[in-house]
Amino acid sequence: MSSSSIHTLKTWRYAPSTDSFELKAVDRALGPREVLVKTTHSGLCYTDVHAKTKGCGLGHEGVGHIVAIGSEVTAHRVRTRVGWGWLHHSCGNCRTCVTGYHQYCAQARGFAYGELDQGAFGDYAIWDETFVYAIPDNIPSAAAGPLMCAGASVYEALVVAGTKPSDHVGVVGIGGLGHLAVLFAKAMGCGVTALSSHEGKKMDASRLGADVFRNASSPDQSWETPSMSVPGCREAGINTLLICTNEVPPLEPLLPLLAPQATIIPMTIQTTPISIPFLPFILPGHRIVASTEASKQNHIDMLQFASRHRIMPAIEEFPMNNVGLREAFRKLEAGNMRYRGVLVQKGSSKT
């Protein structure tokens, strides 16, 4: 198909005046290095909640099938099942791009930032071939959606932290991100402590594979307590702490849980400053590391890892229409989603 073809893309956007969602159309040309994807599924991320009042096309955990390709596309073929996440464009030439870290490019554009006309909550989308990824055959499309942002983000964080199978990983917040962090860390061979202020998450954390559950409201139990031990870890304290809550909690109560030279990775979107108790943080040699969207290679590796270890997010499905979107957003914002919402186009198959 010619790269100059014009396509009409319809995407759901939030309408504040009616507190509902409207389907809006935009015409867009298919560029020489772009692919046209017919969307079948999309995960719902809390970033969509932050972005919905911008009036942009919503959704960034998309899955679908390529139906047309630009004249210079080499990475994908028509009919390939692909997924995509937050990042949609980078310059391709700067140091971060050529080393594979497109997400840190100064010209990076993604969902709700420079890419406002389309999203994964819609019928079709046009993306740069660099930022769509083939989905392994044994991962159903509904499960693949949440992996494209939440799964990729927690995998990236674990890799950036240099996590090893003998490590003890702590996960603060057992929700959309946190439950996947537990699944990936366990599949990597790590011991896992789940921390949540909701005692009702204890059984879920155990089913996900967590070795220990601590109430984050009072996490100061001793590691010497037998029920708090984590077999197989090289030391009792937490080596990598992933903060998967909507806001970074006070760090002071968490620091005693850490092993020396631990890595803390906040994975929340937060515009307000965080407070760090200085001496308790620097004396044990702790570090805070930034981690956002996954690099291209880690995105690919994450999908292969999830395929090999059969990592499947816990999902709730909703129809991709106004009623389904309203219900999914309501449930997510109320904190009742278990654990990742997925919007499904009418008539879509599971693969």
C-alpha positions in Angstrom: 0.0 0.0 0.0 1.3 3.5 -0.9 2.8 5.4 2.0 0.8 8.4 1.0 -2.6 6.7 1.7 -4.9 8.6 3.9 -6.7 6.7 6.7 -9.5 7.8 9.0 -8.7 6.9 12.6 -11.5 6.9 15.3 -10.4 7.2 18.9 -12.3 7.6 22.2 -11.7 10.8 24.1 -13.1 12.1 27.4 -15.8 14.8 27.3 -15.8 16.6 30.7 -19.1 18.5 29.9 -21.0 15.2 29.9 -18.6 13.0 31.9 -18.6 10.5 29.1 -16.5 9.3 26.2 -16.9 10.4 22.6 -15.5 8.7 19.5 -13.7 11.3 17.3 -12.2 10.9 13.9 -9.0 12.2 12.4 -7.5 11.7 8.9 -3.9 10.7 8.9 -1.4 9.7 6.2 0.5 6.5 6.5 4.2 7.4 6.4 6.9 5.4 4.7 8.2 3.8 8.0 4.8 3.5 9.7 2.3 0.7 10.1 -1.5 0.9 10.2 -2.9 -1.3 13.0 -6.5 -2.5 13.5 -6.9 -2.4 17.2 -8.5 -5.2 19.1 -7.6 -4.8 22.7 -6.1 -2.1 25.0 -5.1 -2.2 28.7 -6.2 0.7 30.9 -3.4 2.4 32.8 -3.6 5.0 35.6 -1.8 7.3 33.1 -5.0 7.3 31.2 -6.7 8.8 34.2 -4.1 11.5 34.4 -4.5 12.2 30.7 -8.2 12.0 30.1 -8.9 15.8 30.8 -6.4 16.7 28.1 -8.9 15.9 25.4 -6.5 13.6 23.6 -7.1 10.2 22.2 -6.9 7.7 25.1 -5.2 4.4 25.6 -1.5 3.3 25.3 -1.4 -0.4 25.9 -2.7 -1.4 22.5 -2.8 -4.7 20.7 -4.0 -5.4 17.2 -3.1 -6.7 13.7 -1.1 -4.8 11.0 -3.3 -4.2 8.0 -1.0 -1.9 5.9 2.6 -0.9 5.9 4.6 2.1 4.6 6.9 1.7 1.6 10.1 1.5 3.7 8.9 -0.7 6.5 11.2 -3.7 7.1 10.5 -4.9 10.6 6.9 -6.0 10.3 4.5 -7.6 7.8 0.8 -7.3 7.2 -1.3 -9.5 9.5 1.4 -9.6 12.2 -0.2 -9.3 15.7 1.6 -6.4 17.5 1.4 -4.3 20.6 2.6 -0.9 21.6 3.1 1.2 24.7 3.6 4.8 25.7 6.5 5.8 23.4 5.7 6.5 19.7 8.5 8.6 18.3 12.2 9.6 18.9 14.8 11.3 16.8 16.7 8.0 16.2 20.1 9.8 16.0 21.0 11.1 19.5 23.2 9.2 22.0 20.2 7.8 23.9 18.5 6.6 20.7 21.6 4.9 19.1 22.3 3.1 22.4 18.7 1.8 22.5 17.2 4.1 25.1 14.7 6.0 22.9 12.6 6.8 25.9 15.2 9.4 27.1 15.5 11.2 23.7 14.9 14.9 24.0 12.6 14.7 21.0 10.6 11.7 22.3 6.9 11.8 21.8 4.3 9.5 23.3 0.8 9.1 24.6 -0.6 12.4 25.7 2.7 14.2 25.0 2.9 15.3 21.4 0.8 12.4 20.2 -2.8 13.7 20.8 -4.9 12.6 17.8 -4.9 8.9 18.3 -4.6 6.2 21.0 -5.3 2.5 21.7 -8.9 3.1 22.6 -10.1 3.2 19.0 -10.5 1.3 15.7 -7.2 1.9 14.0 -3.8 3.6 14.8 -0.7 4.5 12.8 2.6 4.1 14.5 6.3 4.2 13.7 7.5 0.6 13.0 10.2 1.1 15.6 7.7 1.2 18.5 5.4 -1.7 17.8 6.4 -5.2 18.9 5.3 -8.6 17.7 3.3 -10.5 20.3 4.4 -14.2 21.0 1.7 -16.7 19.9 1.1 -18.1 23.4 0.2 -14.7 24.9 -3.6 -13.9 24.4 -4.3 -10.4 23.1 -6.2 -9.4 26.3 -3.2 -10.4 28.4 -0.7 -8.7 26.1 -2.3 -5.3 26.5 -1.2 -4.7 30.1 2.2 -6.1 29.3 2.9 -3.3 26.8 3.1 -0.6 29.5 2.8 -2.1 33.0 4.7 -5.3 32.2 7.4 -3.5 30.3 7.8 -0.9 33.0 8.3 -3.3 35.8 10.7 -5.5 33.7 12.7 -2.4 32.8 12.9 -1.4 36.5 14.2 -4.9 37.5 16.8 -4.9 34.8 18.0 -1.3 35.5 18.4 -2.3 39.2 20.6 -5.2 38.1 18.3 -7.7 39.8 19.7 -11.2 40.3 18.0 -14.5 41.2 19.4 -14.4 44.7 18.0 -10.9 45.3 15.2 -10.0 47.6 12.7 -7.7 45.8 10.2 -5.6 47.7 7.0 -4.3 45.9 5.1 -1.5 47.5 1.5 -1.4 46.2 -0.2 -4.5 44.9 -2.2 -3.1 42.0 -1.9 -2.9 38.3 1.8 -2.4 38.3 2.6 -4.1 41.6 1.0 -7.5 40.8 3.0 -7.7 37.6 6.2 -6.7 39.5 5.6 -9.7 41.8 5.0 -12.0 38.9 8.1 -10.9 37.0 10.4 -10.9 40.1 9.3 -14.4 41.1 9.8 -15.7 37.5 13.4 -14.2 37.7 14.0 -16.4 40.8 13.9 -13.7 43.4 12.4 -13.7 46.8 9.6 -11.3 47.0 8.0 -9.2 49.8 4.7 -7.6 49.0 3.8 -4.4 50.9 0.3 -3.0 50.9 -1.8 -0.9 53.2 -4.8 -3.1 52.3 -4.8 -6.2 54.4 -7.3 -7.7 51.9 -4.4 -8.0 49.4 -2.6 -10.5 51.5 -4.2 -13.6 49.9 -3.8 -12.1 46.5 -0.1 -11.5 47.1 0.3 -15.1 48.2 -1.4 -16.4 45.1 0.8 -14.2 42.9 3.8 -15.8 44.5 5.0 -13.4 47.1 7.0 -15.0 49.9 6.1 -12.5 52.5 3.3 -9.9 53.0 3.8 -6.8 55.1 1.2 -4.2 56.0 2.8 -1.0 54.6 1.0 1.0 57.3 3.2 -0.7 59.9 6.1 -2.3 58.0 8.6 -2.3 61.0 8.3 -6.0 61.9 11.7 -7.6 62.5 13.3 -9.7 59.8 14.2 -12.1 62.6 10.5 -13.1 63.0 10.3 -16.6 61.3 7.2 -15.7 59.3 9.1 -12.8 57.8 12.0 -14.8 56.5 12.5 -15.1 52.7 14.2 -18.4 51.9 16.9 -18.4 49.2 17.8 -14.7 49.4 21.4 -13.8 50.0 20.4 -11.5 52.9 17.2 -10.7 54.8 16.8 -7.1 53.8 15.3 -6.0 50.5 17.9 -5.4 47.7 15.5 -3.8 45.1 12.4 -1.9 46.2 9.8 -1.1 43.5 7.3 1.6 44.5 4.2 0.9 42.5 1.7 3.1 44.3 0.0 6.2 42.8 2.1 8.4 45.0 5.5 7.8 46.6 4.8 7.0 50.3 7.0 8.3 53.1 10.3 6.6 52.8 11.4 6.7 56.4 9.4 3.7 57.6 10.6 1.6 54.6 14.4 2.2 54.9 14.8 -0.2 57.8 13.5 -3.0 55.6 16.4 -2.5 53.1 19.6 -4.4 52.8 22.8 -2.2 52.6 23.3 -0.7 49.1 19.7 -1.2 48.1 18.1 0.3 45.0 14.8 2.2 45.2 12.8 2.7 42.0 9.7 4.9 42.2 7.4 4.0 39.4 4.7 6.5 40.0 3.8 9.7 38.0 4.1 12.4 40.6 4.7 16.2 40.2 5.2 17.0 43.8 8.6 16.6 45.6 9.4 13.6 47.6 11.3 13.7 51.0 14.3 11.6 51.7 15.6 11.1 55.3 19.2 11.9 54.4 21.5 10.1 56.8 19.4 6.9 57.0 19.5 6.9 53.2 23.2 7.6 52.5 24.9 5.8 55.3 23.8 2.3 54.1 24.7 3.3 50.6 21.2 3.2 49.1 20.4 4.7 45.7 17.3 5.9 43.9 17.1 5.1 40.2 14.8 6.6 37.6 13.0 4.2 35.4 10.1 5.0 33.0 9.2 3.4 29.7 11.2 0.3 28.7 14.0 0.5 26.2 13.3 -1.2 22.9 15.4 -4.2 23.7 13.9 -4.7 27.1 10.5 -4.4 25.6 11.3 -7.3 23.3 13.0 -9.3 26.0 10.0 -8.7 28.4 7.6 -10.3 25.8 9.9 -13.2 25.3 10.4 -13.6 29.1 6.6 -13.4 29.7 6.0 -16.0 26.9 8.6 -18.4 28.3 7.4 -18.2 31.9 3.7 -17.8 31.0 3.3 -14.5 32.9 -0.3 -13.5 32.6 -1.7 -10.3 34.2 -4.9 -10.6 36.2 -7.4 -8.7 34.1 -11.0 -7.6 33.9 -12.5 -7.1 30.5 -14.8 -4.2 29.4 -16.4 -3.4 26.0 -14.6 -0.6 24.1 -17.5 1.7 24.0 -18.8 4.6 26.2 -20.5 2.3 28.7 -17.4 0.1 29.0 -15.0 3.0 29.3 -17.0 4.7 32.0 -17.2 1.6 34.0 -13.5 0.7 33.6 -12.4 4.2 34.6 -14.8 4.3 37.5 -13.5 1.0 38.8 -9.9 2.0 38.4 -10.2 5.4 40.0 -12.1 3.9 42.9 -9.2 1.4 43.5 -11.4 -1.6 42.8 -9.7 -3.0 39.7 -8.3 -6.5 40.1 -5.8 -5.8 38.7 -5.7 -4.5 35.1 -8.7 -3.4 33.0 -8.7 -4.3 29.3 -11.0 -2.7 26.7 -12.1 -5.1 24.0 -13.3 -4.1 20.5 -16.6 -5.7 19.5 -16.0 -8.9 17.6 -12.4 -9.3 18.6 -11.0 -12.8 19.1 -8.7 -13.7 22.0 -5.7 -13.8 19.6 
